[in-house]
Amino acid sequence: MNSKVVSILFDFSIGRYKEALEIFDRLGLPSSKSILLVNIPEILYKKGEYSDALKNLKTALKIDRQLGNLLNQASDLNTMGKIFYEQGKFEKALKQQEKTFEISK
């Protein structure tokens, strides 16, 4: 698939996710919001928008910790690790992966 089409599809997906986030906020559904906040950074990561991805991941991680959702916490930390790795921040990447491993035990 051509990269322009992929970029358009990614942007479209992020737009729909953001609309859903607003709805979940109004309905008071933090667990549903958390799921979206895991998916949005994955798209941003694939687009190379690391700063925005990390911002969303930090929000998701905070919610997941409040909810006690270990699976999503591990996913958040794993994606953070991938981003730090891509940025050449290897120590930070390793730290996130170690946290992921601890949660996954």
Backbone bond lengths (Angstrom), bond angles and torsions (degrees), N, CA, C in turn:
res aa  C-N    CA-C-N  psi(-1)  N-CA   C-N-CA  omega(-1)  CA-C   N-CA-C  phi
1 M - - - 1.448 - - 1.525 108.48 -
2 N 1.279 117.01 140.14 1.458 122.85 -178.18 1.529 110.90 -67.26
3 S 1.326 116.23 143.12 1.469 121.74 -172.95 1.527 112.54 -64.06
4 K 1.316 117.49 -30.32 1.474 120.89 177.60 1.531 109.97 -65.36
5 V 1.320 116.69 -43.08 1.465 121.66 179.00 1.523 109.78 -64.53
6 V 1.325 116.93 -43.74 1.465 121.26 179.30 1.524 110.12 -60.62
7 S 1.309 117.24 -43.73 1.463 121.43 179.34 1.529 110.98 -61.60
8 I 1.325 116.62 -42.95 1.468 120.84 178.10 1.524 110.28 -62.59
9 L 1.322 116.86 -43.39 1.468 120.49 179.08 1.528 111.38 -64.49
10 F 1.333 117.36 -40.75 1.462 120.67 176.86 1.525 110.54 -61.07
11 D 1.332 116.74 -46.18 1.466 120.58 -179.77 1.526 111.15 -63.14
12 F 1.320 116.33 -40.91 1.464 120.86 177.62 1.526 110.26 -61.11
13 S 1.321 116.53 -45.67 1.469 121.31 -179.82 1.521 111.38 -61.44
14 I 1.315 116.64 -44.97 1.466 120.19 179.73 1.525 110.08 -61.53
15 G 1.325 117.18 -40.93 1.466 120.86 177.74 1.514 112.20 -59.89
16 R 1.328 117.15 -43.38 1.472 120.49 179.03 1.532 110.87 -67.56
17 Y 1.332 116.40 -39.76 1.464 119.90 177.42 1.524 110.65 -61.34
18 K 1.328 117.42 -41.47 1.465 120.45 -179.63 1.525 111.15 -65.78
19 E 1.331 117.03 -37.12 1.465 120.18 175.42 1.527 109.96 -62.58
20 A 1.315 116.11 -43.64 1.465 120.35 179.19 1.526 110.90 -64.17
21 L 1.336 117.51 -37.45 1.470 120.96 177.55 1.520 111.08 -58.58
22 E 1.327 116.32 -43.51 1.461 120.45 178.79 1.524 110.95 -61.57
23 I 1.311 116.52 -41.94 1.468 120.86 179.11 1.524 110.18 -64.40
24 F 1.329 117.47 -46.55 1.466 120.48 -179.86 1.526 111.34 -63.87
25 D 1.328 117.15 -34.75 1.469 120.57 175.29 1.524 110.57 -61.40
26 R 1.330 115.61 -47.98 1.471 119.74 -179.41 1.516 111.77 -63.26
27 L 1.327 116.79 -35.41 1.466 120.97 -178.56 1.527 112.69 -84.30
28 G 1.321 116.96 -8.27 1.463 120.41 -179.42 1.518 112.90 67.81
29 L 1.320 116.37 47.67 1.470 121.90 -178.61 1.529 110.19 -115.59
30 P 1.343 117.26 78.25 1.468 119.36 -176.51 1.523 114.28 -63.26
31 S 1.332 118.12 -33.00 1.467 118.27 -178.55 1.528 110.68 -68.17
32 S 1.326 117.19 -36.86 1.465 120.42 176.53 1.521 110.54 -68.54
33 K 1.328 116.11 -39.04 1.464 120.96 177.70 1.527 110.05 -61.68
34 S 1.314 115.85 -41.00 1.458 121.21 -179.70 1.525 111.69 -59.70
35 I 1.315 116.59 -41.44 1.469 120.54 179.96 1.528 110.47 -61.34
36 L 1.331 115.85 -43.46 1.464 119.14 178.71 1.518 111.40 -65.65
37 L 1.332 116.02 -36.95 1.459 119.73 -178.88 1.526 112.05 -71.87
38 V 1.314 117.36 -11.50 1.463 121.22 171.42 1.536 108.98 -86.33
39 N 1.326 116.42 -38.49 1.466 120.49 -177.52 1.524 113.08 -73.00
40 I 1.325 117.13 -41.53 1.467 120.42 -178.75 1.533 111.27 -57.52
41 P 1.347 118.53 -48.86 1.470 118.08 179.81 1.529 114.07 -61.81
42 E 1.313 117.00 -30.38 1.470 118.92 177.13 1.526 110.23 -61.74
43 I 1.328 116.42 -41.49 1.465 120.02 178.41 1.527 110.00 -67.95
44 L 1.343 115.72 -45.92 1.466 119.56 179.78 1.529 110.86 -60.73
45 Y 1.333 116.48 -37.94 1.470 121.40 177.24 1.529 110.05 -60.22
46 K 1.325 116.02 -46.22 1.465 120.15 -178.94 1.526 111.90 -65.61
47 K 1.342 116.13 -27.22 1.466 120.64 177.42 1.525 111.81 -83.77
48 G 1.333 116.78 -8.86 1.460 120.51 -178.26 1.518 113.55 83.30
49 E 1.323 117.18 14.21 1.468 122.36 179.97 1.532 108.60 -93.27
50 Y 1.323 114.47 70.52 1.460 121.37 -170.77 1.526 113.96 -65.87
51 S 1.310 117.75 -39.33 1.462 120.97 -178.24 1.529 111.02 -61.99
52 D 1.331 116.34 -47.04 1.465 120.42 178.53 1.525 111.20 -66.22
53 A 1.318 116.32 -37.85 1.466 119.92 178.63 1.525 110.46 -62.34
54 L 1.331 117.06 -45.20 1.472 120.57 179.84 1.523 111.47 -63.76
55 K 1.313 116.70 -39.03 1.470 120.68 178.54 1.532 110.08 -59.73
56 N 1.325 117.08 -47.71 1.461 121.48 178.79 1.521 111.45 -64.88
57 L 1.322 116.73 -39.03 1.463 120.37 -179.89 1.521 111.85 -65.12
58 K 1.318 117.34 -38.62 1.466 120.26 178.53 1.521 110.70 -63.70
59 T 1.333 116.64 -39.74 1.465 120.61 176.73 1.522 110.26 -65.11
60 A 1.329 116.34 -45.23 1.464 120.72 179.39 1.523 110.94 -61.47
61 L 1.326 116.83 -43.39 1.465 121.03 -178.82 1.525 110.84 -62.20
62 K 1.315 116.51 -40.83 1.468 120.59 178.25 1.535 110.39 -60.80
63 I 1.315 116.59 -46.56 1.469 120.87 179.08 1.521 110.32 -64.55
64 D 1.331 117.05 -44.77 1.465 120.76 -178.45 1.524 111.71 -62.96
65 R 1.316 116.93 -35.43 1.470 119.72 176.48 1.521 110.49 -67.40
66 Q 1.337 116.70 -41.36 1.462 120.33 178.31 1.524 111.19 -62.73
67 L 1.329 116.11 -36.99 1.464 121.24 -179.19 1.528 112.69 -83.22
68 G 1.326 116.77 -12.80 1.460 120.45 -176.38 1.519 112.56 71.66
69 N 1.330 117.32 25.56 1.458 122.37 -178.03 1.534 109.50 -86.32
70 L 1.326 115.61 93.03 1.465 120.87 -176.12 1.526 113.12 -67.18
71 L 1.318 116.76 -36.91 1.467 119.82 -179.56 1.530 110.58 -61.55
72 N 1.324 116.59 -47.33 1.465 119.25 179.38 1.524 111.77 -69.18
73 Q 1.338 117.53 -34.35 1.464 119.86 176.43 1.528 109.94 -59.65
74 A 1.322 115.74 -44.88 1.468 120.10 179.37 1.529 110.56 -62.50
75 S 1.322 116.59 -40.83 1.465 120.75 178.76 1.526 111.05 -64.23
76 D 1.341 116.31 -43.69 1.471 120.97 178.41 1.528 110.38 -58.48
77 L 1.321 115.81 -50.22 1.468 121.04 -177.13 1.526 111.64 -65.44
78 N 1.329 116.47 -38.23 1.458 120.83 178.63 1.530 110.86 -62.45
79 T 1.323 116.11 -45.31 1.465 119.51 179.26 1.523 110.79 -65.74
80 M 1.339 117.30 -38.56 1.467 120.02 175.28 1.525 110.00 -58.38
81 G 1.321 115.80 -42.99 1.460 120.34 178.86 1.520 112.25 -60.76
82 K 1.333 116.63 -41.78 1.469 120.31 178.54 1.528 110.92 -62.68
83 I 1.328 115.67 -40.18 1.468 119.62 -179.70 1.526 110.62 -66.28
84 F 1.337 116.15 -47.06 1.466 119.10 179.12 1.529 110.74 -60.15
85 Y 1.324 116.77 -38.33 1.464 120.78 177.90 1.533 110.42 -61.30
86 E 1.336 116.21 -47.22 1.467 120.64 179.93 1.525 111.70 -61.88
87 Q 1.336 116.35 -29.99 1.463 121.14 179.53 1.527 112.28 -83.70
88 G 1.330 116.56 -2.20 1.461 120.24 -178.89 1.516 113.49 80.22
89 K 1.319 116.82 13.40 1.472 122.18 178.93 1.531 107.67 -94.76
90 F 1.318 114.83 74.38 1.460 120.78 -169.53 1.524 113.60 -68.01
91 E 1.324 117.81 -36.41 1.473 120.31 178.35 1.529 110.30 -64.06
92 K 1.323 116.37 -44.27 1.464 120.65 178.61 1.529 110.24 -64.96
93 A 1.323 116.08 -40.25 1.465 120.47 179.33 1.524 110.26 -61.17
94 L 1.323 115.95 -45.72 1.460 120.54 179.64 1.522 111.08 -62.28
95 K 1.319 116.69 -42.04 1.466 121.41 179.83 1.535 110.66 -60.05
96 Q 1.329 116.91 -43.35 1.466 120.25 179.47 1.527 110.70 -65.94
97 Q 1.321 116.48 -39.65 1.462 119.40 179.74 1.529 111.23 -67.34
98 E 1.323 116.94 -35.88 1.470 120.21 176.50 1.526 110.52 -65.05
99 K 1.328 116.97 -40.35 1.472 120.48 177.00 1.527 110.31 -63.58
100 T 1.332 115.69 -40.53 1.466 120.27 177.77 1.522 110.07 -60.57
101 F 1.316 115.92 -45.32 1.463 120.91 179.92 1.525 111.10 -60.59
102 E 1.330 117.24 -44.11 1.469 121.14 -179.58 1.525 111.20 -60.69
103 I 1.315 116.94 -42.78 1.467 120.80 179.38 1.520 110.44 -66.79
104 S 1.320 116.35 -36.22 1.465 121.48 -174.55 1.522 114.16 -77.08
105 K 1.324 117.35 -11.03 1.472 119.91 -178.23 1.511 111.94 -61.77
